[in-house]
């Protein structure tokens, strides 16, 4: 009822996240400018021919400036696009990171269903829809001292998290998202680092979320884990957190078996507990970089450890919240049988509470 009423009096608003959303693909793999914010996350664990390990992150963000009518010209600033590229060189302990900011405009940034590409400048994710439900994606990005050129091929169809079209993160629905993941993609290609090129392969994960609204009162950030296990199963765990570090009742998860079948997990069905911490010398934030996860319903007991502690992403323009996003490994068992795996861990709100929206820094517009 809210949107029709506002339209009737000549105003507009961001589209809310409500149950019953009907997904349609490939449309919903690309951008939704009527929602306030949106992101496409690519993360993965790679190795070269000698076994040298790397982690990578390529993320694209879209942030709406304000609700209103569509732009009258191509240069009206209605959307701001942010992108992060990071490479974890585990052997050296070096963490490389870069950022891009652009406004909407001809050739600058976007996520086009017509062109089948998500891009910011010359960083891009290009989609190919040769296989229904399993589109291949090619990632290309370069910055000072690093580059990636990776082909990603899904080994199973994507999944939609949550129930009735939404992933709920707050009681009244004010914090929720439409959330789609490719939980296991085979990654092959090249990674450039400090003037050296490495032929690499490994496993990647892709998340796409679009939503409207900020965090609920008392929520300061979240903890997110992607888990790809050697028994062929995948897990995602997402916990909203308060200032004392406690995960609230809207912690949730998704289990995806080797055949691509999904099982939703309520926060009451698993225990996520922090362990060893690492303090950033750059921001002073202290992150629990080790975690333990127990899911009695599925029989899993897992320990999460970082491949290296220093994997904190800090925006040089203060254009995005500070967060820790890094490559991790898992060790544990399922009903007494050993199991191990790889994945990524994200933690936000440890330096200060997360604010979702456009920051004061102007877009580059180049």
N, C-alpha and C positions, 0 to 999 in steps of 0.2 A: 504493500500500500504506500510506502514512503516515496518511492520513485515517481509513480504517477501523480501524486499530490504535488511534489516539487515541480514537475514538468508543467502542471496545470497553472502554476503561478509564475512561470517563466524562469525558474531556476533549474539547477541540475545538481547531481551528486554522484559520487563514485558508486558503482554497482556493489551491493553487499554480497557476501558469501552466505548462501542459504541452502538448506537441504533440498534435494530433488534436482540439482543441476544435471542436465543431460549433456554428457560429453559427446563430442563429434570430432573424429579424426580424419584427415590430418589437421583440421582447423585448430584444435586445442593444443597442438604441439607448439603453436606460435603465439604472437602477442595478443593481449586483451586490454587495450588502452582504457576501457571503461572501469577497470579495477585499479586500485591505487598503486599497488606495487606487484612486481613479478620478478622471478629469477629462474635461470637455467644453470644448473650446477653440474660440471663434469669433474670427477675426481678419479684417480686410479693409481695402481701400483704396477711399476714396470721394471724390467731387467734387460740388460744388454746381453750379448752372446757369452760374455765371461761370467754372468751372474750378478753384475753390479746393480744394486737396487736404486730405484728412483721413485719418488711420488710426484704427482702432478695435479694441479687444480687450474681449470679454466672456467670462470663464472661470468655470466652476463646478467645484469640487473636493469630493470626498467622501473622508473619512478615517475608517477604523474605529478605535475606541478600543482594543478588544482582542477577540481571538477568544472566543467563548462562545455560550451559548444565546441565542435571540431575546429582546428586551426583554419583561419581564412587563407593563409598563404603557407608555402612550404617552409618558411623561416620562422613562423610563430613557435615559441617555445611552449609546447604542451606536455612534452615528455623529456625526461633526462635519462641517459643511458650510462651506466657504469660497468666496468669490466675489470676483473682481476686475473692475473696469470701468476702462478707460483710453481716452482720446482724444488723439491727436496732432494738434495744430493747426499744420500745417507752415508756414503763412503767417506766424504770429506766433512760431513756435518754442516754444510753450508745450505742456507735457505734463501732462495732467490725469489723476488716478488716484484710485480709491476702493476700499474693501474692505468686505466683509460677512462676518460669522461667525455661524453659528447651529447649534444642536443639532437632532437629530431631534425632532420634536414636531408636534402638530396645527397645520397651516398654516405652519410655520416654514421648512422647507427639504426638498428631496428631488428625486427623479427618477422619476416615476411613469409606468409603462406604461399603467395604467388611465386616468389623467387626461391622458396624453400631454403632459406638461410637465416641464421641469427648472427648478427655481426656488430662490431664496434670498431670503426676504422678498418684496419686490415687484419683484425682478429675475427675469426668466423667459425661457425659450425654449419656445415652444408649437409643437407639431408637428401637421401635417395630412397624412394618408396617402391623399390622393386619387389619387396616381399611384404605382403599385408601384415600389419601388426609388428613388423620387425624392421623398421627403416634403418639403413646404415647411415652413419654420420661421420663426416671428416672434419677434424679440428685442425686449424692452422692459426698460429699466433707466434709473434716474435717481439722481443724487447731487448734492451741492453744486456748482453751476456747470456741470453737463453732463447730457445725457440722450441716449438713442438709442431709436428706434422703427423697426425695419427688418424688411422682408419679404425672406426669402432663398429663392430658387427654384433648385434644382439643375439645371444644364445637362447633367449626366451622372450615371449611377448612382454610389453610393459604392464605394470599394475597400477591401479587407482587406489590410493590409501584412504582409510577411514570407511565410513558407512554413508549411504544415501548421497554420495557425490561430494562429501566434505570430510576433511580431517579436522576434528574439533579440538581446540586448545584452550577453551574457556567455557564456563557454564552457560552463559547467555548467547553463545555463538559469536560474540564480538571479536574474538580471536579464533579464526578458522581459516582454512585455505582449501582450494581445489589443488590436488597434489597427485602428480603422476611420476613414476620412476621406471627406468630401465635398470634393473638390479644387477645384471651381469652382461657386460659387453666385452668381447674379445678385442684387445687393442694391439695394433701393429703399426710400426712406422719409424720415425726418426725423432730424436731429441737432441737439441743443440745446447751445449753448456760450456761457457768460457772458451769458445773457439774450437771445441771438439764436437764431432757429430757421432751419435750412438744409434745403431740399429736396435730397436727395443720391441718388446712384446710383453703383454701382461693382461690385466683385467681392470675394467673401468666400470663406473656407476654414473648414471645420469638422473638428476632430479629436476622437475619443473613444478613450480608453485606459483599461483596467482591469488591475490587476496586484497582485502580492504580493511583498514583499521590497524590499531597498534596493539600492544600487549595489555592484558588486564591489570587492574590495580594490584600491586604486590608482586607481579611478575617482572623479573629483571632481565631474563635471558633464557637460553635453552641449551640443552645438550643433545647432540644428534650423533648416532653411530650407524655406519653402513658396514655390513658384515657379509663376506663372501667365503663360505666354508668349503673345505676339500671334500665334504660328503655330498656336494652339489647343491646344498640349500643356501638361501640368502635370508638375511634379517635386516630390518630397519627398526631402530629404537629412537624415539623423540620425546624428550622430557622438558616441560616448561618448569622454570626454576625461580625461587624467590631469593631475596637478599641474603638469607642465611644458608643458601646452597641446597635447600630441600626441593625435590621435585613434587609438583602438586598432583591433584587427582586427574589431570588431563594429560599425564604421560601416557603414551600409547606406542604400539609397534605393529609391524607387519612381518609375517613369516611367508616366504615364497619357496616352495619345494622345487626339486630339480625338474619337475614337469610344468612349472609355471603356475601352479595352483596357490592361491592366496589364503592365508588365515590371519584375521585381524586379532591383535592382542590388546587387551585393556591393561592399564598400569597396574592393576591389582594382580595381574597374572605373571608378573616378573619383578625382580629386584635389581636395581641399578645402583651400585655403591661406589663412591669415589675412593681412590687410594693415594699413591704418592703425588705430590704437587711439584710444580716448577714455577719459579718466579721470573717474570720478564724484566730484564734490566732496562728495556726501552720504555715500557709503560708502567711498570710496577705491579701489573696484574699477576695474580697467583692462580694457576690453572691446575686442576687435578688431571694429570696426563695419563694416569693409570686408573682403570675401572674394572669392576667385576660385575658380571651379569649372570643371573640365574633365572631360568624359565622352567619351573617344574612341569608345566603343562606339556612342554616339548622335550623335557629331559636334558636341557642344555645347562652346563656350567662353563662360563667362559671368562678368561682374563684378557683384558685389552691393554696393550703396551705400545707406546709410540716408537717408531723407527728412529726418531730423534726428537729431543725435547723442543728445540727452537723451531717452531712452525707457526709463529704468530703473524697474522696479516694486519698491518697498520696502514691506513690510508694516508698518504703524504699530504693530501689536501683536506683532511678531516671530512671527507665526503661520504664516509660509511662508518658504521660502528667497528671498533676493534674486535677481532675475533681470532681464535686459535683454530686452525684447520690443517690437519696433518695426517700423513700416512701412518697406519697402525697395523699391528699383527694380533692375532687371537690364538690362544692356546686353551685347551680344556677337554671336556668329554661330553658325550651324549649317551646317557644311560650306561655309563661305565666304559664306553668305547672312545679312545682318543680321537680328538678332532682338532684341526687347526685351520687358520684362514687369514685373510687380509681384508683391509677396508680403510675407511677414513673416519676420523673423529672431528666434530665441530663443537666449539664451546663459545658462547657469547655472553656478554654482560658481566664479565669478571673485572673489567676496569671501571665501568659505570653502567647503569641500566641502559638497555637497548632502546633507541628511538628509531622508528621506521618512518622514512620520509626524505624529502629533498633537503640537503644541507645548504649552508649559506654560500659555499664555494661555487663560482659560476662555471657553467660548462665551457669546455675548450672551444667547441664549435669549429674545429679545423677539419 
